[in-house]
Structures are given as structure tokens and as C-alpha cells.
Amino acid sequence: MKLDTQLLADVTAFLNIEADMLDNKEYQQWLDLWLETGLYIVPVDHNATDYANTLNVAYDDDEMRKLRIERLTSGDAISTQLGEKTVRTMSRFRILDDIDGFVRVRCAYSLYENNKNGLRCYPANLQFKLVRDGGSFKIAEKIVKVMKSSQHLTTVSYLF
Amino acid sequence: MTTEIKVKNLNSTADLVLEDRVHKSLYSDPEIFDEELDKVFNNTWVWVAHESEVPEAGSYKTASIGRQPVIVVRDRKKNIHVMLNRCRHRGATVCEGKSGKTKAFTCPYHGWGYGLDGSLRALPKPEEYENILDKAEFGLVKVRTESYNGMIFATLKDDLESLDEHLGGAKKWIDLFMKQGGGYPLQTLGDHRFRFPGNWKIQLENTTDAYHFPIVHKSFIASVDEEAAEVFDFLDGEGYVEDLGNGHSVMVMIPELVDLEENLDEPIPERFEDLAKSLADEGHSDEEVRRLVRAVGGSGFNLNLFPNIACSMAFFRNLVPISVNETEIHHIAIGGKGAPEAFNQKRIRLHEHFQGPMGFGTPDDGEAWERVQAGSIAGTDGWIMVNRGMSKLSTSTDGNVKGAVCSETGMRAAYQKYKKMMSVESGK
């Protein structure tokens, strides 16, 4: 198996920035990371493939991403008013393929949240489809397979 | 009234429910919760599934009656059974997971095998049971089951009134709700499940609480277009709440969307113009396009069926009591079986927009419910008020008690039924 360590380093650096932006609520910069046609998906069923015709926890196109950021930042939503910072950790990055300019990458992910109910952890498998954009990337697809999403979650007031 | 009632000195939990208020201990006393499981959930019709969740022979869904696990399954003859999810040998569950399809239920512990109708078919090494076990008597325990318009209910009480009598005045509203398939049979399209740290009755109240909508859901309203925001601005409109008897109630928020088969010539709302165009492009007639578009956003009312299911505008809301201070909620998406893909897809997107752990509505509801659970224990005045609208009641055309859309008429209906059930001596 041949390793493209440069691509892996580039992708890892990009995804670390993406996670850091979410942890630090730099939402407008985060929106700029996306292709306009990009999709942010949190599936209910981890075996689903036709996300458009399946119920998801979140299925955000460009318009919904912007509306979601507005909701998270406007102060109108009571569930977001006491939102403390989150901590995301990622590891186990693996390039799945690199075809026609699109790089698909998978990694392990944990989001830690401190709220009034205590410290909560959401482990997930994270999969991105990235497209090269100058010396960086844009996100064409982000799929967050959060453990227990097909059973029961708590409500969340941030982005995975 | 500000005097604290000493809960332990009361004769009955039923004394904690007055006409206009309920005592805070109903949210937080573990003994009351245990009593509710016995007197409420084990003594009435509990919703367990919609028929489309078990569409074919062998389709099953796991559910619960109170905290008792049950299996809802369709057998080879297409009959629906609800059975306790408990092996008759040593008690292990014989079915796990939310739903699926199977030919039989096999206990993972010692391999007892049950048919789809619950009958005990086979067990390993039967010779040791010779003359001491009659297989005919050791099938999975079946629970009394009846359906109305696709809604499957089960009860542990054999001598209870029929489901038909239990639903009574609510049946008319179930029939209206089922029209939102847009001319196609109603079909479930998956669910969101989440838990919140609070008592089940806080959620039960919420489904018939229009008063909170513009406050709690301000950010949702901000995320829809102006026309839709006007539709959701219903507190000053002509809506109403009706007490339908037996703890059931209906809260009509948008009267013009009560019957989705009427007013098909209304203008297409701007937010559904894309859907209308794509349906027309697929060759659907103007009439069918209008019927689908009118149904896509759901009905203009919430039907609260005591104790555990609501037909809530465009989805089913099923509550599952976990403990006195934890409740699991299932928000079940619905669409039309065989309906155009664009219609069901739009319904799924609308469901995701408001419902579920990351919806624009549910997390804010959850926050409000958590705060009720946390704050209600404070102070010496132990009452939760449900008296809103009591001085302006009227009688509906169906002869029911009727209050304003933002009245607490539906909560009072549920609590008076609750009081009646909790007044019964244990074991009766």
C-alpha cells in the first residue's frame, strides 16, 4: 500500500482547522469552507446511502447551513443561550480515495460538551468529501455518523 | 393558594390534581411515577405503532407499554400481534433493535423458537420437558391489540372498554390527520429519538401548549419565509382547543388547514412553489399537484391522545416514560405510501427542519422542559398552574368544552383523566 503522506498531511491540517473553527464558534469562516453545493449530513441510520430520501438528524444544504448558523448565533434560541465551548478531537485519518479532484477521507471524532447536565461525549465516525481549492480544500460533503443516532440522542445546540 | 401541601399526608396522588393546578411532585416523586406505571400505563390503551411500520409478513417493531418491552409484529396471515418481549423460559428478550424483518423469534439464551404469532415452535433437547411442558401454553404472551385508522394500540387490561370507545371524539380528528398523505395512504418515514431529563407529563402538556410557540420557537420562526411566519403566528387567530373526553384533546392552530382535502384552489404558498413545479414537470395533474402541496406541510392541529401519542401537525410524537425524571421522545416522520418522491422528500426536509436532536424547534422545547423539571422543585408554593383560559370557555359544535388556542384546556383534560385513573385503588 502506497501512502501519500503529503496529501494526508494537507487533509489533516484542513480538517483540524474546520474542527477548530467550530469549537471556537468562528461560524462565518466555517461557512466559507464549503462548496455552495456541499451537503452537511448527520444520518439517523448509519447504513443509509440515499440521504436525500431518508430521514436524517440534519441534512443541510447551503441555505440550511446559513439558517443554522443564524439560529446558533442570534440569541433567539433558548437552547443556545448558555452554550459553552465544545472540544473536538480527531484521529485515525485515512484517505479513502482521490478521484477526479475529490478526496474522500475518514477519521475518528469525539465531541465533548459541558452543559448543565454534565460533561457529555459524542463519539462519531466522520467522513468528508473534499475538493482541491488552490492550496487548500473546499468541503463537498461532510457526513457525521454519531454513535447512538439511530437509538436516542439528547438535543444538541451546536454542529457536530 | 400558596400553602404547601404535605404530599405524604394526602390520601391519594389524585388529590394532587385540582381543576386548575397540579402539584409539582407529579414531576419528581419516584413513588408517584411507579404508581403511574401501574394505574395509567398498565390500565389503558397505549399506542405502540402505525401499521405502516410493520408493512409485510415478518415485519416487526419493538415498543413498550410503560416500561414493559413489547414486540409489534405482522404474521404470515398479515395479522398484527403485540406480545411481551420476554422468553417464557427464563425471561430474556427475544427481539432486539428498533425494527426489522424476521421469520421467527429465537431466544438467544437457550434457543427457544417462537413463530410470528408468538406460538412456541421448538426448543433444543425437548426430551427433558417430557410430560412437564405443554408447548401450546408457553407461547409469547399476547397483549390485547386493536387498531383505528392505522394506529395500533395495545393494553394489558383484558376488561377495558374497546379502543373505539376509548378514542371516542378523537376518531374524527384521527381521520382528518390521516389525510396528509396527499391522497396516498399514510406511511411512516423514519423517526428521531431523543431523551430529556424530565417527567413524561411535561411533554404531554407541551403538545397542547400553543402559548409557548412564539416564545420558545422564535428562532424557528425566524428561519422560515414571511408567509410561513404568518401561518405560525396563530395565537391571535381563530384557533381553539377542545376537550375530546378520556384525556384526549385537539388544539387547532391553523383552522384553514383542518381538512386537507378542502380549499384545493387556494394559491400555492411561495415556499412550496418549487415542489409544485417539480410535481407538474413530472406530469401530475393540476388537481393532484394542489392536493399534494396542500398536504405537504401537515394538518393545522395537534391531536393529543392520552397518555402517550400525539398526531402533531405533520408527525407522530410518541412519549416513552423512562423514569420519574427521564423521558424518551420519538418524533416519527410521515408521508404518503407510493406518493411522488418529491412530496415525501419535502416532508422529510420539513421534519428535519423543526424536529429531532438538531431541529430548529425540538432543542428549544427540550430546554424549556428541562427547566420545568429543574425549577418546579423550588419553593413552598408547590403548584403548577394549568388554569389559562378557564374563564372564557364555550361549547364546541360537537358539544365539547372549548377554549382559546392558547388556553390550557387540553392539559386540564389530560390531568382530569389522569386524576380519575390515579384514584382507582391498586390492583383494580
Interface residues (C-beta under 8 A of the other chain):
Chain A: V42 V44 D45 A52 N53 T54 L55 N56 V57 A58 Y59 M64 L67 R68 E70 R71 S74 D76 A77 I78 S79 T80 K116 N117 S149 S150 Q151 H152 L153 T154 T155 V156 S157
Chain B: K98 L189 G190 D191 H192 R193 F194 R195 F196 P197 V216 K218 S219 F220 A222 S223 E328 A333 E341 N344 Q345 I348 R349 H351 E352 H353 G356 P357 M358 F360 T362 P363 D364 G366 E367 A368 E370 A374
